[in-house]
Amino acid sequence: MKAHLETSFGVMIQVPGEKNPVKQTMNNGIQGGGENEILGLMDVFGPLLPKDHEITSVVETEKTEYAAD
C-alpha cells in the first residue's frame, strides 16, 4: 500500500450582499508540503484579497492510499 499526501490552500470569501461564501482553492499547490510552506502562501496572497470581504483561509490535506503494483 502506498500513500500520497497533497496539501492545498483554500480561501473562503464572503462577498457583501451574497448569501453563500465563494471558495477559491489552489489545487496541487504543494504536494507533500508542510504547514510552513502553506502559511507562506497565505502571506503572499493575503494583501491581494479585497479588504471589504470577510475572508477565512483553510489548509486542506488529502491522503490517497493505493495498492502498489
N, CA, C and O atoms as a printed pandas DataFrame, in Angstrom:
     atom_number atom_name residue_name chain_id  residue_number  x_coord  y_coord  z_coord
0              1         N          MET        A               1    0.846   -1.180    0.000
1              2        CA          MET        A               1    0.000    0.000    0.000
2              3         C          MET        A               1    0.889    1.240    0.000
3              4         O          MET        A               1    1.790    1.363    0.830
4              5         N          LYS        A               2    0.640    2.138   -0.912
5              6        CA          LYS        A               2    1.353    3.408   -0.972
6              7         C          LYS        A               2    0.392    4.527   -0.604
7              8         O          LYS        A               2   -0.825    4.386   -0.723
8              9         N          ALA        A               3    0.956    5.637   -0.157
9             10        CA          ALA        A               3    0.129    6.788    0.208
10            11         C          ALA        A               3    0.708    8.045   -0.422
11            12         O          ALA        A               3    1.923    8.187   -0.558
12            13         N          HIS        A               4   -0.169    8.942   -0.800
13            14        CA          HIS        A               4    0.224   10.221   -1.381
14            15         C          HIS        A               4   -0.490   11.323   -0.602
15            16         O          HIS        A               4   -1.715   11.309   -0.482
16            17         N          LEU        A               5    0.276   12.276   -0.075
17            18        CA          LEU        A               5   -0.303   13.415    0.631
18            19         C          LEU        A               5   -0.272   14.635   -0.274
19            20         O          LEU        A               5    0.749   14.934   -0.893
20            21         N          GLU        A               6   -1.377   15.328   -0.347
21            22        CA          GLU        A               6   -1.453   16.554   -1.133
22            23         C          GLU        A               6   -2.044   17.646   -0.251
23            24         O          GLU        A               6   -3.133   17.490    0.302
24            25         N          THR        A               7   -1.326   18.739   -0.128
25            26        CA          THR        A               7   -1.772   19.851    0.695
26            27         C          THR        A               7   -2.102   21.029   -0.202
27            28         O          THR        A               7   -1.311   21.398   -1.070
28            29         N          SER        A               8   -3.265   21.614    0.007
29            30        CA          SER        A               8   -3.657   22.768   -0.798
30            31         C          SER        A               8   -4.137   23.893    0.110
31            32         O          SER        A               8   -4.458   23.678    1.279
32            33         N          PHE        A               9   -4.177   25.066   -0.442
33            34        CA          PHE        A               9   -4.555   26.272    0.276
34            35         C          PHE        A               9   -5.876   26.771   -0.286
35            36         O          PHE        A               9   -6.013   26.941   -1.497
36            37         N          GLY        A              10   -6.832   27.003    0.573
37            38        CA          GLY        A              10   -8.125   27.486    0.117
38            39         C          GLY        A              10   -8.529   28.743    0.852
39            40         O          GLY        A              10   -8.130   28.964    1.996
40            41         N          VAL        A              11   -9.314   29.556    0.199
41            42        CA          VAL        A              11   -9.807   30.792    0.787
42            43         C          VAL        A              11  -11.314   30.849    0.587
43            44         O          VAL        A              11  -11.804   30.703   -0.533
44            45         N          MET        A              12  -12.047   31.062    1.676
45            46        CA          MET        A              12  -13.489   31.277    1.610
46            47         C          MET        A              12  -13.716   32.781    1.669
47            48         O          MET        A              12  -13.309   33.430    2.633
48            49         N          ILE        A              13  -14.361   33.343    0.653
49            50        CA          ILE        A              13  -14.580   34.787    0.569
50            51         C          ILE        A              13  -16.078   35.064    0.667
51            52         O          ILE        A              13  -16.860   34.615   -0.171
52            53         N          GLN        A              14  -16.467   35.811    1.703
53            54        CA          GLN        A              14  -17.866   36.222    1.856
54            55         C          GLN        A              14  -18.030   37.593    1.222
55            56         O          GLN        A              14  -17.608   38.606    1.780
56            57         N          VAL        A              15  -18.644   37.612    0.057
57            58        CA          VAL        A              15  -18.856   38.854   -0.683
58            59         C          VAL        A              15  -20.035   39.603   -0.060
59            60         O          VAL        A              15  -21.081   38.998    0.179
60            61         N          PRO        A              16  -19.893   40.892    0.208
61            62        CA          PRO        A              16  -21.011   41.650    0.781
62            63         C          PRO        A              16  -22.266   41.550   -0.093
63            64         O          PRO        A              16  -22.203   41.735   -1.308
64            65         N          GLY        A              17  -23.408   41.253    0.546
65            66        CA          GLY        A              17  -24.671   41.138   -0.178
66            67         C          GLY        A              17  -24.960   39.752   -0.728
67            68         O          GLY        A              17  -26.078   39.495   -1.174
68            69         N          GLU        A              18  -23.985   38.852   -0.710
69            70        CA          GLU        A              18  -24.181   37.485   -1.200
70            71         C          GLU        A              18  -24.491   36.562   -0.027
71            72         O          GLU        A              18  -23.981   36.760    1.076
72            73         N          LYS        A              19  -25.337   35.542   -0.267
73            74        CA          LYS        A              19  -25.749   34.628    0.794
74            75         C          LYS        A              19  -24.642   33.644    1.169
75            76         O          LYS        A              19  -24.358   33.452    2.351
76            77         N          ASN        A              20  -24.028   33.029    0.183
77            78        CA          ASN        A              20  -23.032   31.983    0.430
78            79         C          ASN        A              20  -21.629   32.467    0.089
79            80         O          ASN        A              20  -21.439   33.230   -0.858
80            81         N          PRO        A              21  -20.647   32.019    0.867
81            82        CA          PRO        A              21  -19.265   32.390    0.538
82            83         C          PRO        A              21  -18.781   31.671   -0.718
83            84         O          PRO        A              21  -19.311   30.625   -1.093
84            85         N          VAL        A              22  -17.786   32.236   -1.347
85            86        CA          VAL        A              22  -17.161   31.665   -2.532
86            87         C          VAL        A              22  -15.851   31.023   -2.093
87            88         O          VAL        A              22  -15.097   31.608   -1.316
88            89         N          LYS        A              23  -15.584   29.829   -2.588
89            90        CA          LYS        A              23  -14.341   29.154   -2.222
90            91         C          LYS        A              23  -13.386   29.153   -3.402
91            92         O          LYS        A              23  -13.745   28.748   -4.508
92            93         N          GLN        A              24  -12.179   29.608   -3.158
93            94        CA          GLN        A              24  -11.110   29.560   -4.149
94            95         C          GLN        A              24  -10.028   28.642   -3.585
95            96         O          GLN        A              24   -9.575   28.834   -2.456
96            97         N          THR        A              25   -9.623   27.665   -4.355
97            98        CA          THR        A              25   -8.625   26.702   -3.891
98            99         C          THR        A              25   -7.476   26.625   -4.878
99           100         O          THR        A              25   -7.677   26.609   -6.092
100          101         N          MET        A              26   -6.273   26.579   -4.338
101          102        CA          MET        A              26   -5.094   26.337   -5.166
102          103         C          MET        A              26   -4.835   24.841   -5.143
103          104         O          MET        A              26   -4.059   24.358   -4.318
104          105         N          ASN        A              27   -5.470   24.109   -6.034
105          106        CA          ASN        A              27   -5.285   22.665   -6.102
106          107         C          ASN        A              27   -3.878   22.341   -6.569
107          108         O          ASN        A              27   -3.309   23.034   -7.413
108          109         N          ASN        A              28   -3.332   21.286   -6.011
109          110        CA          ASN        A              28   -1.983   20.837   -6.351
110          111         C          ASN        A              28   -0.951   21.931   -6.110
111          112         O          ASN        A              28    0.115   21.932   -6.726
112          113         N          GLY        A              29   -1.268   22.862   -5.214
113          114        CA          GLY        A              29   -0.328   23.950   -4.939
114          115         C          GLY        A              29    0.981   23.440   -4.378
115          116         O          GLY        A              29    2.054   23.848   -4.823
116          117         N          ILE        A              30    0.900   22.556   -3.412
117          118        CA          ILE        A              30    2.100   21.986   -2.806
118          119         C          ILE        A              30    1.827   20.505   -2.573
119          120         O          ILE        A              30    0.895   20.150   -1.851
120          121         N          GLN        A              31    2.618   19.656   -3.170
121          122        CA          GLN        A              31    2.468   18.226   -2.953
122          123         C          GLN        A              31    3.448   17.793   -1.882
123          124         O          GLN        A              31    4.658   17.977   -2.014
124          125         N          GLY        A              32    2.911   17.216   -0.821
125          126        CA          GLY        A              32    3.753   16.787    0.289
126          127         C          GLY        A              32    4.324   17.961    1.068
127          128         O          GLY        A              32    5.317   17.811    1.779
128          129         N          GLY        A              33    3.707   19.120    0.941
129          130        CA          GLY        A              33    4.212   20.316    1.596
130          131         C          GLY        A              33    3.862   20.355    3.067
131          132         O          GLY        A              33    2.901   19.729    3.515
132          133         N          GLY        A              34    4.651   21.093    3.800
133          134        CA          GLY        A              34    4.411   21.257    5.219
134          135         C          GLY        A              34    3.588   22.497    5.490
135          136         O          GLY        A              34    3.333   23.304    4.595
136          137         N          GLU        A              35    3.178   22.636    6.735
137          138        CA          GLU        A              35    2.326   23.760    7.106
138          139         C          GLU        A              35    3.030   25.096    6.911
139          140         O          GLU        A              35    2.385   26.081    6.550
140          141         N          ASN        A              36    4.340   25.150    7.142
141          142        CA          ASN        A              36    5.070   26.412    6.969
142          143         C          ASN        A              36    5.020   26.905    5.531
143          144         O          ASN        A              36    4.927   28.110    5.297
144          145         N          GLU        A              37    5.082   25.994    4.563
145          146        CA          GLU        A              37    5.009   26.387    3.156
146          147         C          GLU        A              37    3.625   26.931    2.814
147          148         O          GLU        A              37    3.506   27.882    2.042
148          149         N          ILE        A              38    2.588   26.337    3.381
149          150        CA          ILE        A              38    1.223   26.811    3.153
150          151         C          ILE        A              38    1.033   28.180    3.782
151          152         O          ILE        A              38    0.426   29.060    3.172
152          153         N          LEU        A              39    1.543   28.375    4.997
153          154        CA          LEU        A              39    1.431   29.682    5.648
154          155         C          LEU        A              39    2.166   30.739    4.843
155          156         O          LEU        A              39    1.744   31.895    4.823
156          157         N          GLY        A              40    3.257   30.370    4.179
157          158        CA          GLY        A              40    3.964   31.299    3.303
158          159         C          GLY        A              40    3.090   31.729    2.135
159          160         O          GLY        A              40    3.134   32.888    1.723
160          161         N          LEU        A              41    2.293   30.807    1.597
161          162        CA          LEU        A              41    1.361   31.152    0.519
162          163         C          LEU        A              41    0.325   32.161    0.999
163          164         O          LEU        A              41   -0.033   33.081    0.264
164          165         N          MET        A              42   -0.162   31.992    2.236
165          166        CA          MET        A              42   -1.152   32.925    2.765
166          167         C          MET        A              42   -0.549   34.316    2.902
167          168         O          MET        A              42   -1.229   35.311    2.651
168          169         N          ASP        A              43    0.711   34.398    3.295
169          170        CA          ASP        A              43    1.377   35.700    3.413
170          171         C          ASP        A              43    1.495   36.386    2.059
171          172         O          ASP        A              43    1.384   37.609    1.969
172          173         N          VAL        A              44    1.717   35.608    1.009
173          174        CA          VAL        A              44    1.855   36.172   -0.337
174          175         C          VAL        A              44    0.507   36.661   -0.871
175          176         O          VAL        A              44    0.417   37.763   -1.413
176          177         N          PHE        A              45   -0.539   35.844   -0.718
177          178        CA          PHE        A              45   -1.829   36.173   -1.313
178          179         C          PHE        A              45   -2.714   37.054   -0.435
179          180         O          PHE        A              45   -3.655   37.666   -0.941
180          181         N          GLY        A              46   -2.439   37.133    0.851
181          182        CA          GLY        A              46   -3.254   37.930    1.768
182          183         C          GLY        A              46   -3.462   39.371    1.336
183          184         O          GLY        A              46   -4.601   39.837    1.326
184          185         N          PRO        A              47   -2.401   40.103    0.974
185          186        CA          PRO        A              47   -2.586   41.503    0.573
186          187         C          PRO        A              47   -3.379   41.687   -0.726
187          188         O          PRO        A              47   -3.855   42.789   -0.999
188          189         N          LEU        A              48   -3.528   40.636   -1.523
189          190        CA          LEU        A              48   -4.253   40.742   -2.794
190          191         C          LEU        A              48   -5.765   40.598   -2.641
191          192         O          LEU        A              48   -6.517   40.902   -3.566
192          193         N          LEU        A              49   -6.211   40.131   -1.466
193          194        CA          LEU        A              49   -7.633   39.887   -1.260
194          195         C          LEU        A              49   -8.356   41.176   -0.892
195          196         O          LEU        A              49   -7.770   42.047   -0.250
196          197         N          PRO        A              50   -9.621   41.314   -1.288
197          198        CA          PRO        A              50  -10.376   42.546   -1.008
198          199         C          PRO        A              50  -10.514   42.801    0.490
199          200         O          PRO        A              50  -10.724   41.868    1.265
200          201         N          LYS        A              51  -10.397   44.052    0.895
201          202        CA          LYS        A              51  -10.449   44.408    2.316
202          203         C          LYS        A              51  -11.875   44.426    2.862
203          204         O          LYS        A              51  -12.063   44.237    4.063
204          205         N          ASP        A              52  -12.893   44.650    2.014
205          206        CA          ASP        A              52  -14.269   44.751    2.499
206          207         C          ASP        A              52  -15.005   43.409    2.505
207          208         O          ASP        A              52  -16.211   43.376    2.750
208          209         N          HIS        A              53  -14.310   42.316    2.244
209          210        CA          HIS        A              53  -14.901   40.985    2.243
210          211         C          HIS        A              53  -14.437   40.243    3.495
211          212         O          HIS        A              53  -13.306   40.420    3.948
212          213         N          GLU        A              54  -15.316   39.414    4.048
213          214        CA          GLU        A              54  -14.917   38.556    5.160
214          215         C          GLU        A              54  -14.216   37.342    4.567
215          216         O          GLU        A              54  -14.757   36.668    3.690
216          217         N          ILE        A              55  -13.008   37.067    5.049
217          218        CA          ILE        A              55  -12.182   36.024    4.440
218          219         C          ILE        A              55  -11.751   35.011    5.494
219          220         O          ILE        A              55  -11.301   35.383    6.578
220          221         N          THR        A              56  -11.890   33.738    5.168
221          222        CA          THR        A              56  -11.425   32.654    6.016
222          223         C          THR        A              56  -10.493   31.791    5.176
223          224         O          THR        A              56  -10.845   31.392    4.066
224          225         N          SER        A              57   -9.316   31.504    5.697
225          226        CA          SER        A              57   -8.387   30.654    4.953
226          227         C          SER        A              57   -8.381   29.258    5.559
227          228         O          SER        A              57   -8.546   29.084    6.767
228          229         N          VAL        A              58   -8.191   28.282    4.705
229          230        CA          VAL        A              58   -8.156   26.892    5.136
230          231         C          VAL        A              58   -6.970   26.189    4.492
231          232         O          VAL        A              58   -6.572   26.501    3.369
232          233         N          VAL        A              59   -6.424   25.249    5.217
233          234        CA          VAL        A              59   -5.374   24.385    4.691
234          235         C          VAL        A              59   -5.978   22.992    4.618
235          236         O          VAL        A              59   -6.445   22.455    5.622
236          237         N          GLU        A              60   -5.966   22.416    3.436
237          238        CA          GLU        A              60   -6.561   21.104    3.231
238          239         C          GLU        A              60   -5.472   20.099    2.897
239          240         O          GLU        A              60   -4.662   20.317    1.996
240          241         N          THR        A              61   -5.462   18.994    3.636
241          242        CA          THR        A              61   -4.525   17.915    3.339
242          243         C          THR        A              61   -5.332   16.672    3.005
243          244         O          THR        A              61   -6.183   16.240    3.782
244          245         N          GLU        A              62   -5.057   16.112    1.853
245          246        CA          GLU        A              62   -5.774   14.929    1.395
246          247         C          GLU        A              62   -4.791   13.777    1.280
247          248         O          GLU        A              62   -3.734   13.902    0.661
248          249         N          LYS        A              63   -5.152   12.659    1.882
249          250        CA          LYS        A              63   -4.301   11.472    1.816
250          251         C          LYS        A              63   -4.977   10.446    0.914
251          252         O          LYS        A              63   -6.131   10.076    1.133
252          253         N          THR        A              64   -4.253    9.995   -0.096
253          254        CA          THR        A              64   -4.758    8.988   -1.016
254          255         C          THR        A              64   -3.902    7.739   -0.865
255          256         O          THR        A              64   -2.680    7.792   -1.002
256          257         N          GLU        A              65   -4.547    6.627   -0.586
257          258        CA          GLU        A              65   -3.828    5.356   -0.473
258          259         C          GLU        A              65   -4.211    4.473   -1.652
259          260         O          GLU        A              65   -5.369    4.423   -2.066
260          261         N          TYR        A              66   -3.220    3.787   -2.174
261          262        CA          TYR        A              66   -3.483    2.900   -3.304
262          263         C          TYR        A              66   -2.529    1.714   -3.237
263          264         O          TYR        A              66   -1.469    1.782   -2.615
264          265         N          ALA        A              67   -2.927    0.631   -3.889
265          266        CA          ALA        A              67   -2.116   -0.587   -3.898
266          267         C          ALA        A              67   -0.973   -0.429   -4.886
267          268         O          ALA        A              67   -1.165    0.051   -6.003
268          269         N          ALA        A              68    0.206   -0.831   -4.469
269          270        CA          ALA        A              68    1.379   -0.770   -5.351
270          271         C          ALA        A              68    1.371   -1.994   -6.260
271          272         O          ALA        A              68    1.107   -3.110   -5.813
272          273         N          ASP        A              69    1.657   -1.778   -7.513
273          274        CA          ASP        A              69    1.711   -2.899   -8.465
274          275         C          ASP        A              69    3.106   -3.473   -8.525
275          276         O          ASP        A              69    3.351   -4.422   -9.269
